[in-house]
Amino acid sequence: MNKYAKSLLSIFLTVVITIVLHYAGVLLGFEEFLKKIIFSGSSNLYKISVQIEDIQQEFSSEQELEAAYKKLKLKEIQFLKNESEYLELKNENKILREQQLFLEKQTVKTIGADVIGKQIDPISRTITINRGSNDNIQVGNPVIADGGLLVGIISSVYKNDAIARLLTDNESRIASMLLNQEKSIGIIEGGFGLTIKMTFIPQHEIVEIGNIIVSSGLEKNIPRGLIIGEVSSVEKEPFEPFQRALISIPLSYDKLDVVSVIIQ
């Protein structure tokens, strides 16, 4: 056997023995020692650097970068949630402020009442209050809440209590007006106890998301300008004479516990 063949055989045997010793666990301590030497010298070569404007941060591994990203993403989600809640509260305050200014300019008489009962099903939405004919409550009186938002109309009256049909009730029909350029007139209708919409808005008139909807004053006992809500979306078909607007309301009717009745 020549010298070249002997060298190849030696290399082959060395590789085989090393593999056998590796799987047998004999070289575990030696391998860990080598890893420490190798990675301690090369860790700086594999650092990940991220710079945003004047701020620079280094990460020693992809795992550390991923963890930092997840943490930042959670903060972003929380920020967006807080911003959404802020905008919602800002919108509610705007509507309530406008309603309060309206009430201050009106000479209406109200009487406070506690909600002592609720009927909530897929069709009907009514509340029972602890005021009745003995308190001058009459059928058709508007019911307001949270500073003056119109939430329903008295539908039945007894001596010491009364029932109010909420605007989300399927049988609710209230003459309303959009605070847009044309002061569009329409009808507020309830939708399966969940939503309200404004119908019979002339097709050619401009309706925009965010427009405020108020009572039109065309009905007996309901003064003009009581705020109902604002436009959240518009349904408009090219060949129909009227368009519709879905209305968002700044409070939950299901959580009403104190209301006022305008008795004029």
Phi and psi in degrees as a GROMACS rama.xvg file:
@    title "Ramachandran Plot"
@    xaxis  label "Phi"
@    yaxis  label "Psi"
@TYPE xy
-76.6483  174.988  ASN-2
-66.1274  -36.9575  LYS-3
-64.9206  -42.7545  TYR-4
-65.8048  -38.4233  ALA-5
-63.4635  -38.5114  LYS-6
-64.4718  -43.699  SER-7
-61.9373  -41.5584  LEU-8
-64.0406  -39.8075  LEU-9
-65.0626  -43.3701  SER-10
-62.8216  -43.0138  ILE-11
-61.5202  -45.937  PHE-12
-64.5364  -38.3403  LEU-13
-62.7502  -42.7819  THR-14
-63.9437  -44.912  VAL-15
-61.6561  -46.5145  VAL-16
-63.2956  -40.3412  ILE-17
-62.0616  -42.789  THR-18
-63.0168  -44.2073  ILE-19
-62.3043  -44.6696  VAL-20
-66.1514  -34.1357  LEU-21
-62.517  -50.5155  HIS-22
-70.6357  -22.1815  TYR-23
-80.9913  -11.1667  ALA-24
84.7668  5.69653  GLY-25
-68.9781  -34.5246  VAL-26
-92.608  10.5651  LEU-27
-58.0942  -47.8464  LEU-28
-63.9397  -41.1548  GLY-29
-65.7326  -38.4888  PHE-30
-66.5143  -41.4936  GLU-31
-62.3677  -38.597  GLU-32
-62.1197  -42.3179  PHE-33
-65.6011  -39.7916  LEU-34
-60.1185  -44.4865  LYS-35
-60.5816  -42.4745  LYS-36
-65.0437  -45.2398  ILE-37
-66.9153  -50.8018  ILE-38
-73.7176  -27.8316  PHE-39
-68.452  -28.8228  SER-40
-87.9032  -21.7811  GLY-41
-111.497  -1.18223  SER-42
-60.5685  -37.0632  SER-43
-65.6566  -24.4005  ASN-44
-73.8292  -22.2854  LEU-45
-111.121  15.2614  TYR-46
-71.1037  142.757  LYS-47
-102.453  125.672  ILE-48
-113.19  131.615  SER-49
-124.651  130.023  VAL-50
-126.779  127.8  GLN-51
-124.106  113.292  ILE-52
54.1105  -118.136  GLU-53
-96.5513  4.25716  ASP-54
-104.294  126.233  ILE-55
-124.713  136.254  GLN-56
-135.58  140.022  GLN-57
-109.7  144.472  GLU-58
-124.78  135.151  PHE-59
-82.3521  -11.7817  SER-60
-156.018  164.842  SER-61
-65.9192  -33.5564  GLU-62
-63.5422  -40.6537  GLN-63
-67.3256  -38.2766  GLU-64
-65.6955  -41.8642  LEU-65
-63.2958  -42.2947  GLU-66
-62.394  -41.2543  ALA-67
-65.6868  -38.1257  ALA-68
-63.9326  -44.9462  TYR-69
-62.0492  -41.0479  LYS-70
-63.1367  -42.7709  LYS-71
-66.0089  -37.6717  LEU-72
-64.5067  -40.1933  LYS-73
-62.9547  -39.9429  LEU-74
-64.5036  -38.6104  LYS-75
-64.4728  -42.9755  GLU-76
-61.875  -43.5411  ILE-77
-64.3983  -38.2044  GLN-78
-63.6883  -44.7858  PHE-79
-63.8592  -37.3776  LEU-80
-64.456  -45.3589  LYS-81
-63.2524  -39.7777  ASN-82
-65.1708  -40.179  GLU-83
-63.1071  -43.5278  SER-84
-64.7154  -38.1169  GLU-85
-63.5686  -45.3157  TYR-86
-64.6432  -36.6413  LEU-87
-65.479  -44.7338  GLU-88
-65.2666  -37.9335  LEU-89
-62.8239  -40.9188  LYS-90
-66.1597  -43.3003  ASN-91
-61.6289  -43.5848  GLU-92
-63.8011  -35.5969  ASN-93
-63.3905  -45.501  LYS-94
-65.8432  -44.8824  ILE-95
-64.761  -37.3903  LEU-96
-65.5448  -42.5561  ARG-97
-65.406  -38.2644  GLU-98
-67.6369  -39.474  GLN-99
-64.7202  -39.9198  GLN-100
-62.7479  -37.0379  LEU-101
-63.8901  -47.6378  PHE-102
-63.5985  -34.2192  LEU-103
-66.4527  -26.7098  GLU-104
-87.5482  -13.8453  LYS-105
-94.6639  155.282  GLN-106
-107.566  59.7302  THR-107
-102.282  151.584  VAL-108
-108.862  131.031  LYS-109
-123.945  158.628  THR-110
-133.518  131.173  ILE-111
-76.6908  152.459  GLY-112
-151.326  148.937  ALA-113
-94.0527  143.296  ASP-114
-82.6367  117.323  VAL-115
-110.421  -0.192306  ILE-116
-165.908  152.542  GLY-117
-140.051  139.985  LYS-118
-116.43  113.349  GLN-119
-127.909  108.426  ILE-120
-143.512  176.748  ASP-121
-58.01  -16.962  PRO-122
-117.153  -50.2484  ILE-123
-95.9954  139.335  SER-124
-136.12  101.834  ARG-125
-134.913  160.095  THR-126
-128.93  151.891  ILE-127
-109.605  131.596  THR-128
-115.061  160.32  ILE-129
-91.3922  34.2144  ASN-130
-130.694  143.103  ARG-131
-142.559  -151.902  GLY-132
-64.3848  -27.3607  SER-133
-64.746  -17.3948  ASN-134
-107.866  16.9506  ASP-135
70.3603  21.6942  ASN-136
-76.4185  136.114  ILE-137
-131.601  156.423  GLN-138
-61.3678  133.032  VAL-139
100.975  -12.0924  GLY-140
-64.2519  134.748  ASN-141
-75.3718  145.812  PRO-142
-112.239  128.735  VAL-143
-121.825  161.915  ILE-144
-149.072  161.585  ALA-145
50.0346  54.0314  ASP-146
89.6577  -4.8634  GLY-147
134.536  9.13386  GLY-148
-73.0617  131.751  LEU-149
-70.8859  122.411  LEU-150
-119.3  -17.1227  VAL-151
-177.415  -178.659  GLY-152
-131.912  138.298  ILE-153
-63.6612  127.008  ILE-154
-112.621  -25.4729  SER-155
-144.261  141.829  SER-156
-130.5  136.055  VAL-157
-124.372  -179.298  TYR-158
-60.049  -46.8143  LYS-159
-117.593  2.59175  ASN-160
-152.899  171.61  ASP-161
-154.428  160.235  ALA-162
-113.921  132.818  ILE-163
-114.569  130.815  ALA-164
-86.9905  120.052  ARG-165
-72.6952  160.009  LEU-166
-65.5372  -22.5423  LEU-167
-81.3734  -7.89125  THR-168
-64.6831  143.139  ASP-169
-59.7098  -26.0193  ASN-170
-93.5261  1.13121  GLU-171
-71.2795  132.442  SER-172
-142.045  114.041  ARG-173
-128.538  129.12  ILE-174
-67.075  128.863  ALA-175
-135.257  170.631  SER-176
-143.883  137.997  MET-177
-87.9479  137.256  LEU-178
-88.7924  60.5756  LEU-179
-107.36  -171.576  ASN-180
-63.4242  -36.2486  GLN-181
-88.229  -7.0099  GLU-182
52.645  54.4461  LYS-183
-59.085  136.243  SER-184
-100.991  140.747  ILE-185
-159.579  -166.308  GLY-186
-124.031  130.737  ILE-187
-85.7113  129.615  ILE-188
-129.219  144.003  GLU-189
-79.6114  156.249  GLY-190
-133.223  92.4041  GLY-191
55.1267  32.9569  PHE-192
72.1414  6.38808  GLY-193
-115.493  -40.1952  LEU-194
-133.137  171.181  THR-195
-131.671  152.871  ILE-196
-140.915  156.259  LYS-197
-107.275  121.226  MET-198
-112.377  173.309  THR-199
60.4892  35.8734  PHE-200
-86.9243  124.677  ILE-201
-51.6213  136.313  PRO-202
-58.4313  -36.6093  GLN-203
-81.294  -9.49192  HIS-204
-86.5656  146.195  GLU-205
-86.5855  122.932  ILE-206
-118.672  127.269  VAL-207
-121.588  148.948  GLU-208
-61.7473  131.792  ILE-209
102.226  -13.2017  GLY-210
-60.2199  136.224  ASN-211
-82.0005  141.16  ILE-212
-112.431  132.28  ILE-213
-130.123  167.16  VAL-214
-69.0115  142.961  SER-215
-85.705  -16.427  SER-216
81.1649  9.88277  GLY-217
-88.2173  1.39527  LEU-218
-115.367  147.247  GLU-219
-62.9437  139.015  LYS-220
76.5177  -10.2859  ASN-221
-108.88  107.01  ILE-222
-66.9427  154.822  PRO-223
-71.1285  137.486  ARG-224
99.552  2.21906  GLY-225
-68.5356  123.593  LEU-226
-74.3823  135.303  ILE-227
-106.615  -43.3415  ILE-228
171.36  -156.049  GLY-229
-139.637  158.003  GLU-230
-68.9509  127.115  VAL-231
-105.989  -26.0931  SER-232
-161.459  160.118  SER-233
-123.429  133.823  VAL-234
-110.582  114.718  GLU-235
-137.283  120.067  LYS-236
-106.855  136.331  GLU-237
-56.3269  -37.0986  PRO-238
-105.698  12.1157  PHE-239
-97.1261  146.998  GLU-240
-74.099  -19.9641  PRO-241
-128.682  157.273  PHE-242
-117.423  166.482  GLN-243
-126.815  154.93  ARG-244
-132.458  128.352  ALA-245
-81.0762  140.324  LEU-246
-114.1  130.716  ILE-247
-97.7627  140.304  SER-248
-113.22  142.089  ILE-249
-83.0477  14.6967  PRO-250
-153.113  161.701  LEU-251
-92.6462  118.916  SER-252
-62.7427  -28.8872  TYR-253
-66.658  -18.9488  ASP-254
-103.113  11.4911  LYS-255
-64.9764  130.61  LEU-256
-130.484  -22.8515  ASP-257
-135.133  132.295  VAL-258
-136.093  175.239  VAL-259
-130.665  147.518  SER-260
-114.065  127.998  VAL-261
-82.4965  115.74  ILE-262
-109.478  -9.40622  ILE-263
